[in-house]
Amino acid sequence: MKTNNVIKIIISVCIIAAIVYIAIFGIKIGDNVIIKGIKHVNTGLDISGGVTIVYQANETEGTTISVDDLKKAETVIRKRLEAKNIFDYIVRTDENTKQISVDVPYKSDDLSRDPLEVVEGLDKTAQVTFRDNDGNILLSGEDIKDAKYSDEATDNTGLSSPHVILEFNDNGSKKFAEATEKLVGQTMPIYLDDDLLTTPVVNSKIESNTAIITMGQGSYSDKKIQAQEYAMLISSGALPFSLNVISKEYIGPYIGQKALDVSLKAGIVALILVCVIMIVIYRLPGIVSSLTLITYVAIVLLIISNTGISITLPGIAGLILSIGMAVDANVIIFERLREELMQKSGAKKSFDKGFKNAMTAIIDGNVTTFIIAILLYIFGIGTIKGFGIVLALGVVISVITAVLITKYILKQFMPLANKHKFLFAVKTKKEEVK
């Protein structure tokens, strides 16, 4: 084997070791956490416990809150929770008392913030209105199709500026054009509920289907947080009534912590057993597979830690299941490679044909699993969504690691296949005689 191949293998192993280290410990400079490690993983309601918030729907004089109103409010709250990357939640409505209770993950021993911050914004009606200077409503939330956060420059300075981009539906676009035509040279105040957001001056008639809401005074980070919250509130829709918090209480994790310990031990044992079996059966490719699997787990944990996704017990099950999918991809690759080597093809030719023949089966199997995971995320609720998103993430990363990392490292070892086929689990003449 050439020195160049050895160097590439050593560099690859060092990179893998670095990824594993970062996944476990993260990267911290001073008091600032640059990349979060495994200890920053958010755990779900079934593991760490959480907090229950009970909201009371307010009926204004002369109005009655219907069952449909409660269902709409429940849907809006669910969208807002998922916009915060909280998937392990429980939302319940009581039609008799007109109350809505929300259970979300929260560590009861976390004194760094108030538990109400976890559900901040859920109780805002978030009704957006464009008004004239007399207070007349020209456009409302019903005319808005979507709202997105952006930090691109909004003027000629080219400086980043946090803001919200509103996209109008067809009816909203028409109303917006009519409103701007009437208000040329005047201001058109934009409100969120009863709070004034901004008072842009209309310079000319605007026939675009989009508008922007700029933030007021404050630091860049404050305006960014504010703009992101506004985008989340507006895009999730407006609550049909206002809500008041009437109670909050902590939920104990019960058997969640014990179940977590058992699940983690099972996952570690499973990973070790898989690596041992792969090495015994496939020898050198099995070692490569073990490195790939370790890298795969580290990358998934890094993504979960840094995206704020709450990991639940079903989510851990999805992660362990996706390890099996990653192994399956490696098994297909190694079997195809061994078949080609048994045909006494050259190492390079066997390597190329082996990977080419394996790709169809790998893609078919993983695409099917990915579709199922996405359906679980779309139609599932609570922990089922958590299972679906972790499984989908695992499938994508497993394919990437199997195709790229396994292929790259194994390619460096292929020169050994010409003289030492037993390292690739290909029987030699002596082994065949026995």
PAGULO-252171 format. One record per residue (C-alpha): x, y, z; residue in one letter. Coordinates in steps of 0.001 Angstrom, whole numbers, plus 500000, padded with zeros to 6 digits. Each point is the difference from the previous one (the first is absolute). Layout:
N
XYZa ...
//
This chain:
434
500000500000500000m 501360503409499018k 501088502596502547t 497409502395498575n 497207497550500865n 501303499578503549v 500099503762500495i 496409500357498773k 498860497249502384i 501737501670502957i 498471503382499117i 496546498404499668s 500296498333503416v 501138503296501558c 497014501826498479i 497628497310501292i 501567500265503465a 499538503787499893a 496319499651498999i 499386497521502853v 501754502306502481y 497929503013498903i 496785497940500146a 500763499060503609i 501530503180501405f 499092502699497470g 502131503086499372i 500104502815502501k 502006503227499817i 499930501791503327g 496381500041501123d 498664499720496451n 498916496581498754v 500882499918496299i 498872496433499319i 497813498123502480k 500916496514501178g 497925497061501150i 499319501511503427k 498043502791498273h 497532497593498399v 496428500982500862n 498097497105501520t 496293499486499539g 497103499986502389l 500227496235500541d 503660500235501111i 500586503214501909s 496473500882501002g 498579503369499170g 497536502707500824v 496243500203499539t 498518503380499136i 496228500454500170v 498509502848497967y 496535501455500414q 498305501225496849a 498523503467500438n 496490500614498729e 499355503624499219t 496613501541500579e 497494498908497394g 502162497187498602t 500073496268500647t 502974497710499483i 498949497033497890s 501463496503499759v 501463500955496615d 501716502989501598d 501607497728502599l 501168497572497303k 501469502876497990k 501806501268503098a 501379496496500644e 501307499803496415t 501674503418500291v 501690499020503280i 501270496751498457r 501530501925497077k 501692502432502368r 501481497205502104l 501391498269496905e 501421503317498788a 502018499971503251k 501291496478499156n 497846498526502772i 498380496798498716f 499467498123503240d 496978501899501248y 496418499317501055i 497213502504499325v 496535499384501444r 496826502075499847t 497013499961502343d 496852501097498203e 498061500492503242n 502432502242501855t 501466501560496837k 503490499156501214q 503064498829498062i 502812498139501774s 503461499624498494v 502662497534501191d 503544500714498780v 503420498576500982p 501786501957502699y 502544498964502634k 498588500818503410s 503492500586501416d 500883502556497308d 500079503325501853l 501574501952497136s 496678501127498581r 496331500170500817d 497981497066498627p 497594502453498399l 502805500981497607e 499698496537498458v 496451500782498907v 500490503707499417e 497845501262497164g 497504497124500068l 497336502183501596d 500317502957497638k 497117500501497619t 502497501289497397a 497492501805497813q 501884502072497415v 498268503068498648t 500946502742497553f 498176503217500833r 499598503541498769d 500677503016502197n 496384500029501233d 500360496457501337g 497941498319497282n 501167496456499189i 501109499646496386l 501448496465500116l 499946497279502648s 501567496616500726g 497482498286497727e 501660501748497054d 503468498633500870i 501135496731498454k 503311499603501854d 502594501800502107a 503746499325499991k 502994501353501886y 502816501599497995s 503151501938500843d 500872501217496512e 500623503697499466a 496844502102499570t 501727503176498770d 502974501127497913n 502493499663502870t 500276496246499460g 499961499429503766l 498169497002501449s 496637500991501456s 497655497534501778p 496464500297498683h 496869498023499132v 498938499358496419i 496231499774499552l 498528498205497001e 496423500936499101f 497429497719498424n 498209501149496853d 497354501940501908n 502640501520502259g 502123501110497045s 497004501805498532k 499181501700503316k 503636500982500512f 500198501613496564a 496780501956500633e 501138501085503462a 503437501233498866t 498416501881497107e 497777501947502421k 502777500655502514l 502780501328497707v 502032502489502032g 498427498835503276q 500864497373502611t 498324496603500219m 500391498709503594p 500428496252500449i 498745498453503237y 500376496597501665l 496918499779502184d 499959503461501619d 503769500545499874d 501344502348497333l 502829498281498106l 500997502573497414t 498674503011498098t 501377499813496454p 499485502904497615v 498281499087496727v 501968501574497139n 497989498505497158s 497408497379499175k 501395496540500718i 498647497102497961e 502385497422501426s 498658496991501896n 502554500520502783t 500742502581502675a 502548500241502801i 499749500857503686i 503174501599501327t 500869499919503683m 500244503063502236g 502842501071502248q 502377497595501726g 503076497887499415s 500346497689497023y 499421496889502148s 496881501531501611d 498534500896496616k 500826496524498672k 498204498285502878i 497034502337499575q 499788499478496239a 500217496214500360q 497214500044502576e 497787502193497811y 500561497714497007a 499094496956502103m 496862501619501408l 498730501342496690i 500734496871497932s 498263497728502525s 496806502006499711g 498038502140502420a 498217498662503053l 496245500646499793p 499979501280503608f 502388501125502722s 501392497634502649l 500958500491503631n 502353497728501944v 498044498729503011i 502399497336501277s 503363498359499476k 501485496916501582e 502965497710499536y 499660496443498715i 502410497454501470g 501948497750497610p 498714496918501860y 501636496989498356i 501420502092497172g 503508500298501408q 500266496253500648k 498650499275496524a 502565502420498565l 502864498228501784d 498811496621498714v 499544501348496456s 503464501568499921l 501628496815501300k 498071497964497432a 501123502365497245g 503668499827501041i 499915496197500309v 498263499738496624a 502626502221498348l 502866497969501488i 498428496664499007l 499353501223496478v 503617501149499652c 501341496679501334v 497765497959497674i 500945502132496994m 503720499580500751i 499672496227500482v 498049499504496787i 501604502565497692y 503419500515501671r 501653503150498629l 496817501442498439p 498349499267503351g 502510502302501707i 499208502697497437v 496301499439500649s 500536500436503745s 501736503339499432l 497136501074497748t 497362499024502566l 501763501900502772i 500228503050497737t 496329499644499104y 498871499963503643v 502228503006500798a 498620502052497082i 496379499219500914v 500620501008503624l 501675503231498841l 497001500901497847i 497511499202502778i 502037501973502567s 500361503114497842n 496513500167498462t 498125499818503298g 498035496894499033i 498633498291503121s 501085496381500205i 497362497645501400t 499985496293500802l 498372499244496618p 502600502309498460g 502791497918501538i 498308496931498549a 500015501724496617g 503716500726500371l 500780496371500854i 497843498845497079l 501863502306497636s 503288498432501168i 498620496755498601g 499267501780496722m 503582501293499885a 501346496490500597v 497706498651497313d 501531502390497454a 503511498871500943n 499043496329499806v 498655500468496472i 503184501806498946i 502322497371501508f 498062497066498538e 500140501519496525r 503717500717500457l 500682496442501150r 498116498593497009e 502154502010497626e 503231498987501759l 498979496325499796m 499712500437496238q 503740500730500112k 499505503501498687s 502634502579500801g 499672501985503225a 499080503273498279k 497485498385497656k 498419498026502868s 499750503139502096f 498300502051497276d 497570497260498945k 499238499026503598g 498904503515500957f 498133500526496742k 498005496783500405n 499225500743503644a 498640503515499506m 496630499006498526t 499118497744502931a 501240502561502550i 497977502845498500i 496827497901499637d 500073498784503594g 500820503363501548n 497572502020497882v 497152497736501158t 500956500457503654t 500438503746499521f 496499500351498520i 498503498108502947i 501918502218502456a 498728503156498286i 496408498704500110l 500387499293503725l 501212503566500494y 497195501549497927i 497072497996501375f 501335499021503418g 499668501972503213i 502211500395503056g 502652497315500363t 499081498436496646i 501244503164498305k 503224499723501991g 500454496403498825f 499342500996496393g 502390502955499897i 502884498085501644v 499454497011497698l 499908502230496897a 503139501809501126l 501729496695500716g 499140498548496600v 501407503014498131v 503225500082502035i 500440496212499770s 499880500120496196v 502461502906499890i 502470498306502360t 499690496615498263a 500512501427496532v 502630502633500760l 501952498989503114i 499928496230499479t 500866500402496335k 502868502413500636y 501700498017502790i 499435496597498388l 501509501274496756k 503298500647501814q 500121496366501148f 499164498489496589m 503635499543498845p 500254497269502669l 497257498024498252a 502320498946497169n 502267497906502274k 498041499648503267h 496409499193499067k 499442498263503338f 499976503501501560l 496825500627497994f 498326496728501098a 500686498341496651v 500960496360500383k 503467499044498795t 500802496648498367k 501280498619503321k 496761500972501758e 497939498425497181e 501914496706500327v 499323499869503732k 
//
